[in-house]
Amino acid sequence: MKKRILITGANGFFGTRFINRYRHEFEITATDVPDLDITDVAMVNETFAKVRPDYVIHAAAIAVTDFCNANPDVAYQVNVQGAINVATACKAVGAKLVFISTEQVFNGNPEAGPYDETMIPVPDTVYGQNKLEAEAKLSEIIDELWVLRFTWLFGLPERNTSINPNVLWNALQALVKGKRMAERRNEFRGLTYVHELIDQFPKIFDIPYGLYHTGAHNDASRYDIAAHIIAEMGLSLEQHELLEAVDAPKTRDVRLNTQKLADVGVVFSDSRTAISQCLNEFSFRL
């Protein structure tokens, strides 16, 4: 019998691709607003009691930093209380929960990354604060819990999927439009190919419960990554004057150390290799 998976935030960048990949391997119930309002306790409980999933992937969230900062009460209701409602319903029906968190919990840390799971996060945005609080509250509700702090996912548009602003798609749009890119030399973060993550995702169901930093490792700055994309497209950086180096007032480093996940068999490419893989799979060259 196929395992039953309920996924929240199913219309998002990760969710649409996950469903396309596993729709024949799992019995997937895809939920998003208005199918399931995670802030409505009764609706959540009714849906979970009807579906009785084996696994729940909770990907629903308000992740727009500026919106969360401007609307902290709304953000809290979705990002924290909504997650609590989902975890409580999981416990009631005996479902195992995968909670999608974020590298942004480290956005205010004074020390540089990469950060491992033992380091104390210091989020300086409402979104990061929400996710960190939800991690703690969920661990008090349900034992069968995997918390995955994602790095920034990237990919390209596909049929019947959504697209989010991401480093590769942003760069390709700029190249097609002939727009010069200005990228920071002092910003560092992991950049994970969404399909490399999704292809390995069932392994998550077999690893010990707990907190895991998830995705690609990366020693390159945003500027270095943009230069790599241009080179992979077969273009000359100097000749075409496509890229300008800039520096933010403050260095930003939210890279994650993903060794704990690698130790249980879930291993990711480095970000530059992952970008090259994506371009090759889509046969995308100018």
HUURWO-V246808 format. One record per residue. SS is DSSP state (H for helix, E for strand, - for the rest). Layout:
ss
SS
SS
This chain:
ss
-
-
-
E
E
E
E
E
-
-
-
-
H
H
H
H
H
H
H
H
H
H
-
-
-
-
E
E
E
E
-
-
-
-
-
-
-
-
-
-
H
H
H
H
H
H
H
H
H
H
H
-
-
-
E
E
E
E
-
-
-
-
-
-
H
H
H
H
H
H
-
H
H
H
H
H
H
H
H
H
H
H
H
H
H
H
H
H
H
H
H
H
H
-
-
E
E
E
E
E
E
E
H
H
H
H
-
-
-
-
-
-
-
-
E
-
-
-
-
-
-
-
-
-
-
H
H
H
H
H
H
H
H
H
H
H
H
H
H
H
H
-
-
-
E
E
E
E
E
E
-
E
E
E
-
-
-
-
-
-
-
-
-
-
-
-
H
H
H
H
H
H
H
H
H
H
H
-
-
-
E
E
E
E
-
-
E
E
-
-
E
E
E
H
H
H
H
H
H
H
H
H
H
H
H
H
-
-
-
E
E
E
E
E
-
-
E
-
-
-
E
H
H
H
H
H
H
H
H
H
H
H
-
-
-
-
H
H
H
H
-
-
E
E
E
E
-
-
-
-
-
E
E
-
-
E
-
-
H
H
H
H
-
-
-
-
-
-
-
E
H
H
H
H
H
H
H
H
H
H
H
-
-
-
-
-
